[in-house]
Amino acid sequence: MSNTMLVAVGGFLGAMARFGMSKWISSRTKSAFPYGTFAVNLIGSFLLGLIIGSQMGENATLFFGTGFMGAFTTFSTFKVENIIFYRNKERKIMFWYLGLSYILGVFVAFVGFTLGSTS
């Protein structure tokens, strides 16, 4: 399978997984905090760290890392949600969301990378 097809198929599956998981989580929380996007991005950060740390090989990395995780995580939705918090003057939620997302995202990616490197 070509590199482009690996990324495309992985991306399709990742986008579908993100949509389903984000909607499922959001439907179970009644809060202004976007738990669906937050959870998907943290899970994706951990898994991408694990994938890269484990050095799976080029095809697996293209499929799972670039394709699936690239579409599973959602940086653009994260940014738009923060803009909406800002415009709605929900600064406390915005700062918590930004801080937790960046700090925990880097932390879980590091944990995933470390676990992947040791296996």
Buried (B, 14 or more C-beta within 10 A) or exposed (E): EEEEEBBBBBBEBBBEBBBEBBEEBBEEEEEEBBBBBBBBBBBBBBBBBBBBBBEBEEEBBBBBBBBBBBBBBBEEBBEEBBEBBEEEEBEEBBEBBBEEBEEBBEBBBBBBBEBBEEE
